[in-house]
Amino acid sequence: MVDETDDKGNVRRVQNPAMKMAAALEHLIARYLASFSATPITREKTKPAAQPKPPEPEPGSPAALDAQMAALVEHRPAESPAPATVLPSGIEGL
């Protein structure tokens, strides 16, 4: 509140004009905080952002070749042992 004195010397008490502006700004800041998920309640409701995918390597680059080799190794069938070779009797030196 602010005291104002008129020409006759009468004093009257009025609301400070800055109070109206401060109240409007307070409400505006509260709305911004809610929309930016900066309050405890809105922070709980916010979903986390998706993780960005790594960029594709440029074709022919070492990174692309490494990725291709890794894909081949992952999809390669399990190696089975070679079957035992049966040699006919009488053959030597093999």
C-alpha positions as CSV (number, residue, x, y, z in Angstrom):
1,M,0.0,0.0,0.0
2,V,1.1,3.5,-0.8
3,D,0.0,6.8,0.9
4,E,-0.9,9.6,-1.6
5,T,-1.4,13.2,-0.6
6,D,-3.6,15.4,-2.7
7,D,-3.5,19.2,-3.2
8,K,-5.5,19.9,0.0
9,G,-3.2,17.8,2.2
10,N,-5.5,14.8,2.5
11,V,-3.7,11.5,2.7
12,R,-5.3,8.4,1.3
13,R,-4.0,4.9,1.1
14,V,-4.0,3.1,-2.3
15,Q,-2.6,-0.1,-3.7
16,N,0.9,0.2,-5.1
17,P,0.6,0.0,-8.9
18,A,3.7,-2.3,-9.0
19,M,1.7,-4.9,-6.9
20,K,-0.7,-5.5,-9.8
21,M,2.2,-6.1,-12.1
22,A,4.0,-8.3,-9.6
23,A,0.9,-10.4,-9.1
24,A,0.4,-10.9,-12.9
25,L,4.1,-11.8,-13.3
26,E,3.9,-14.3,-10.5
27,H,0.9,-16.1,-12.1
28,L,2.8,-16.0,-15.5
29,I,5.9,-17.5,-14.0
30,A,3.9,-20.3,-12.3
31,R,2.3,-21.2,-15.7
32,Y,5.7,-21.3,-17.4
33,L,7.1,-23.5,-14.6
34,A,4.3,-25.9,-15.1
35,S,4.6,-26.0,-18.9
36,F,8.4,-26.6,-18.7
37,S,7.9,-29.4,-16.1
38,A,9.8,-27.5,-13.5
39,T,7.5,-28.2,-10.6
40,P,7.5,-31.5,-8.6
41,I,4.0,-32.5,-9.8
42,T,4.6,-31.8,-13.5
43,R,8.1,-33.4,-13.3
44,E,6.5,-36.7,-12.3
45,K,4.1,-36.5,-15.3
46,T,6.8,-35.9,-17.9
47,K,7.9,-38.8,-20.1
48,P,11.6,-39.1,-20.7
49,A,12.9,-38.3,-24.1
50,A,13.8,-41.1,-26.5
51,Q,17.5,-41.9,-26.8
52,P,18.9,-40.6,-30.1
53,K,20.1,-43.2,-32.5
54,P,23.7,-43.1,-33.4
55,P,24.3,-41.8,-37.0
56,E,24.8,-44.4,-39.7
57,P,28.5,-44.7,-40.7
58,E,29.4,-43.4,-44.2
59,P,29.6,-46.3,-46.7
60,G,33.1,-47.5,-47.2
61,S,34.4,-45.9,-44.0
62,P,36.3,-48.0,-41.4
63,A,33.3,-47.7,-39.1
64,A,31.0,-49.1,-41.7
65,L,33.3,-52.0,-42.4
66,D,33.6,-52.7,-38.7
67,A,29.8,-52.7,-38.4
68,Q,29.5,-55.1,-41.4
69,M,32.1,-57.5,-39.9
70,A,30.3,-57.4,-36.5
71,A,27.0,-58.2,-38.3
72,L,28.6,-61.1,-40.1
73,V,30.1,-62.5,-36.9
74,E,26.8,-62.3,-35.1
75,H,24.9,-64.1,-37.8
76,R,27.5,-66.8,-38.6
77,P,26.3,-70.3,-37.8
78,A,28.1,-72.1,-35.0
79,E,31.1,-74.0,-36.3
80,S,30.8,-77.8,-36.1
81,P,33.8,-80.0,-35.9
82,A,34.9,-81.5,-39.2
83,P,33.9,-85.2,-39.6
84,A,36.6,-87.7,-39.0
85,T,38.3,-88.8,-42.2
86,V,38.3,-92.5,-42.7
87,L,41.2,-93.6,-44.8
88,P,41.1,-96.9,-46.7
89,S,43.6,-99.3,-45.4
90,G,47.0,-99.6,-47.1
91,I,47.3,-95.8,-48.0
92,E,50.2,-94.1,-46.3
93,G,51.5,-90.6,-46.2
94,L,48.2,-88.7,-46.0
